[in-house]
Amino acid sequence: MRILTANRLSDGAVVYYQGNKIWSHWIDSAFAFASVEEAERCLMDATESGIDVVGTYVIPVEQVTGRLHPLSMREKLRAQGPSIPSNFKAADNLQNAA
């Protein structure tokens, strides 16, 4: 199984293609393609959707108890969201370390 993923241009959020030119934050709402070829044929149509997305690509997933799970560690991390708090400020952290 394959799905399409991208990042929303306005804020970098990870999004998944639902079909009908609609993108979602939820991986479980992604449209699952049976093959890589099917997914790649849909790439062009998906990127011409009403929402501006960048970096659209195909990822492999598996379905377990009705839910979609990415196979690669990179995509598992992307699906979980940012790995640092959104209010984290690197410069503040450096000043505190000095």
N, C-alpha and C positions, 0 to 999 in steps of 0.2 A: 504494500500500500504506500501511496505517496500523497503528500499535501503540498500546497504552496504557502510560503511564508515571505514576509518582507518587513520593512520598518516604515512606520508612518513618517512622512517628511516633516510634518510640523513639530513633532516632539520626540521622534526616535523610537516610539513604542513598538514593540513586536506585535505584528498582526498576522492573521491567518485567513486564507481565502475561503469564503463560504460558497461561492458561486454567484451568478447573476451580478457580477461586479460589486460584491459586498465583501468587506473585510471586517474581521472580528478580533477582539483581544483574546478570545477563548479558543484554545486548540480543539476542544471537543466539538465546536461548531464548524470546524473546517470540513470542506468537501474532500472526501478521500477518493483518489484515483486508483484504479486497479493496476496501472502500469506507469513506468517512467514516461513512456511515449505519450500517453494520454495527458499526463500532467504538463509535459513540455508543450504540447499543442495548445494548452489553455494559458500558458504564460503571457503571451502577447495580449490576449483579451483581458486577463486579470490586471495587467499593469495600466490598462486604459480605463480603469474604473473611475468613479466620481471622487474618490479620496486619493490624495497624492501619496504614493508609496515609492520607496527606493529599495534597490537590492533584492528584488524578487527572485526566489529560487525554489527548487523542488527539494523536499526532504523525505526520507523514509520514516514511516511510523508503523506501529503495530497496534491492533485493537485488543484490549484486554478488559473483559467484563464491561463491554460497551463504551469504553473510553479510549481515546487516542493517546499513545505514548510515543514520543520521539525515540529513535534508536541511538543517536549519538549523544555523548555527554554535552557537547556544545549546545545542541538543541534542547536538551533537558534543562540546562541552565537558562537559556533564553525563555523557555516556557514558564519558568518559575518567577521570572522578573529580575530586577536589579539585585546584585549580590551585596550592595552597600546601601545604607539608608539614603533616601533622597535628599535629606538635609545635610549630608556629609560635605564638608568643605575642606579640600586638601590643604589649602594655605593655612587655615586655622589649625589643622592637625599638625602641620610642620612647626608652627610657632609654639605649640604646646610641648613639642618634643625637645625644643632647645633649652 
